[in-house]
Amino acid sequence: MQIREEILQEKVYYKRHALKVTEYACSSANNFKQLMQCFTDTDYRLAQRAAWSVCWAAIQKPALVTPYLPVLVEQLKTKDVPIAVIRNSIRILQQVEIPAPLHGDVINICFDFISEVQTPAAIKAFSLTTLYNLSVVYPEIKQELATIIEDRLDTETAAFQSRGKKILKALGKKKARI
């Protein structure tokens, strides 16, 4: 299977198709590399569709995505990346153990995402979880995380509110009223 052609062959990219690509990509490191090349491609549709399969692959075989975490983080710093790539990259980062050299960049990126009004709800929710996970290693970010959640709780989306309340509770902070 040529992953690029497989991803682009159908007019609509359904979940079953994404899972088929995921299964093939997870069968070897070379196949996964092919998928990651699609994920980082400048073709919007290709990268957007590959993002879904990369996310599924990270759930099934997290060890395959680990060597590519620096690539994911670099993509999060780029402004012209498809929103699906950003969303799935943050979703992956909330689920995997992030290598220490990437912690600073990930913390800064996630704080930027949750602070920016225009950031889509899912990206904010995944960023909150990623920050909470990193707060175990860096307890000094807990207060800043809690403050941002409390300050924005009543003006944010339901996804932010739900995730924010759970994180405040886990941080031992008083639940904010809405």
C-alpha positions as CSV (number, residue, x, y, z in Angstrom):
1,M,0.0,0.0,0.0
2,Q,1.2,3.5,-0.8
3,I,-0.3,5.5,2.1
4,R,-0.3,8.8,0.2
5,E,-2.4,7.4,-2.6
6,E,-4.6,5.5,-0.2
7,I,-5.4,8.6,1.8
8,L,-6.2,10.7,-1.3
9,Q,-8.0,8.1,-3.4
10,E,-11.5,8.6,-1.8
11,K,-13.5,11.8,-2.2
12,V,-14.6,11.5,1.5
13,Y,-12.3,10.1,4.1
14,Y,-14.3,7.9,6.5
15,K,-13.3,6.5,9.8
16,R,-13.1,3.0,8.4
17,H,-10.7,4.2,5.8
18,A,-8.6,6.1,8.4
19,L,-8.4,2.9,10.5
20,K,-7.4,0.8,7.5
21,V,-4.5,3.2,6.9
22,T,-3.7,3.2,10.6
23,E,-3.5,-0.6,10.7
24,Y,-1.2,-0.7,7.8
25,A,1.0,2.1,9.2
26,C,1.3,0.4,12.5
27,S,2.5,-2.8,10.9
28,S,6.1,-1.5,10.6
29,A,8.3,1.5,11.3
30,N,8.8,2.1,7.6
31,N,5.0,2.2,7.0
32,F,4.6,4.6,9.9
33,K,7.3,6.8,8.5
34,Q,5.2,6.9,5.3
35,L,2.2,8.1,7.3
36,M,4.3,10.7,9.1
37,Q,5.5,12.1,5.7
38,C,1.9,12.5,4.8
39,F,1.1,14.1,8.1
40,T,3.9,16.7,7.7
41,D,3.2,17.3,4.0
42,T,2.3,20.8,2.7
43,D,-0.8,19.4,0.9
44,Y,-3.6,20.5,3.2
45,R,-6.0,17.7,2.4
46,L,-3.3,15.0,2.7
47,A,-2.0,16.3,6.1
48,Q,-5.5,16.8,7.4
49,R,-6.5,13.2,6.6
50,A,-3.2,11.7,7.7
51,A,-3.7,13.5,11.1
52,W,-6.6,11.3,12.0
53,S,-4.6,8.1,11.2
54,V,-1.6,9.3,13.1
55,C,-3.8,10.0,16.2
56,W,-5.3,6.4,16.0
57,A,-1.8,5.0,15.6
58,A,-0.5,6.9,18.6
59,I,-3.3,5.3,20.7
60,Q,-2.6,1.8,19.3
61,K,1.2,1.9,19.3
62,P,2.5,4.9,21.2
63,A,6.1,3.8,20.7
64,L,5.8,4.4,17.0
65,V,5.0,8.0,17.5
66,T,7.6,8.7,20.2
67,P,10.5,9.4,17.7
68,Y,8.3,11.9,15.9
69,L,7.3,13.9,18.9
70,P,9.8,16.7,18.1
71,V,8.2,16.9,14.6
72,L,4.7,17.3,16.2
73,V,6.0,20.0,18.5
74,E,7.7,21.9,15.6
75,Q,4.5,21.8,13.7
76,L,2.6,23.3,16.6
77,K,4.9,26.4,16.3
78,T,4.0,26.9,12.6
79,K,1.1,29.1,11.7
80,D,0.2,27.6,8.3
81,V,-0.5,24.0,9.5
82,P,-4.0,22.6,9.1
83,I,-6.1,22.9,12.2
84,A,-6.7,19.1,12.1
85,V,-2.9,18.6,12.4
86,I,-2.7,20.9,15.4
87,R,-5.7,19.3,17.1
88,N,-4.5,15.8,16.6
89,S,-0.9,16.7,17.6
90,I,-2.2,18.1,20.9
91,R,-4.5,15.1,21.4
92,I,-1.4,12.9,21.0
93,L,0.7,15.0,23.4
94,Q,-2.0,14.6,26.1
95,Q,-1.8,10.8,25.9
96,V,2.0,10.1,25.6
97,E,5.0,10.7,27.8
98,I,6.7,13.8,26.4
99,P,10.5,13.7,26.4
100,A,12.0,16.2,28.8
101,P,13.8,18.3,26.1
102,L,10.3,19.1,24.7
103,H,8.7,20.1,27.9
104,G,9.4,23.9,27.7
105,D,8.1,24.2,24.2
106,V,5.0,22.2,24.9
107,I,4.2,24.2,28.0
108,N,4.6,27.5,26.2
109,I,2.6,26.3,23.2
110,C,-0.3,25.0,25.4
111,F,-0.4,28.1,27.5
112,D,-0.6,30.2,24.3
113,F,-3.4,28.0,23.0
114,I,-5.5,28.2,26.1
115,S,-4.9,32.0,26.3
116,E,-5.9,32.8,22.7
117,V,-9.6,33.5,22.3
118,Q,-9.7,32.2,18.7
119,T,-8.2,28.8,19.5
120,P,-10.8,26.0,18.7
121,A,-12.4,24.3,21.8
122,A,-10.9,20.9,21.3
123,I,-7.3,22.3,21.1
124,K,-7.9,24.2,24.3
125,A,-9.3,21.2,26.1
126,F,-6.4,19.0,25.0
127,S,-3.9,21.7,25.9
128,L,-5.4,21.9,29.4
129,T,-4.9,18.2,29.9
130,T,-1.4,18.3,28.5
131,L,-0.5,21.2,30.9
132,Y,-2.1,19.3,33.8
133,N,0.0,16.2,33.0
134,L,3.2,18.3,32.8
135,S,2.3,20.1,36.1
136,V,3.1,16.8,37.8
137,V,6.7,17.3,36.7
138,Y,6.6,21.1,37.0
139,P,4.4,22.0,40.0
140,E,5.3,25.6,39.6
141,I,2.9,25.8,36.6
142,K,-0.1,24.6,38.6
143,Q,-1.0,28.1,39.9
144,E,-0.8,29.7,36.5
145,L,-2.9,26.9,35.0
146,A,-5.5,27.3,37.8
147,T,-5.6,31.0,37.4
148,I,-6.2,30.9,33.7
149,I,-8.9,28.3,34.1
150,E,-10.7,30.3,36.9
151,D,-10.4,33.6,35.0
152,R,-11.8,32.2,31.7
153,L,-14.2,29.6,33.0
154,D,-17.4,31.5,32.6
155,T,-16.6,32.9,29.1
156,E,-15.3,29.7,27.5
157,T,-16.9,26.8,25.7
158,A,-18.5,23.8,27.4
159,A,-15.5,21.7,26.5
160,F,-13.2,24.2,28.3
161,Q,-15.5,24.5,31.3
162,S,-15.8,20.7,31.7
163,R,-12.1,20.0,31.4
164,G,-11.2,23.1,33.4
165,K,-13.5,22.1,36.4
166,K,-11.9,18.6,36.4
167,I,-8.4,20.0,36.4
168,L,-9.3,22.5,39.1
169,K,-10.6,19.7,41.2
170,A,-7.5,17.6,40.6
171,L,-5.3,20.6,41.5
172,G,-7.2,20.9,44.8
173,K,-8.7,24.3,43.9
174,K,-12.2,25.4,44.7
175,K,-14.5,24.8,41.8
176,A,-15.4,28.1,40.2
177,R,-19.1,29.0,39.8
178,I,-20.7,29.4,36.4
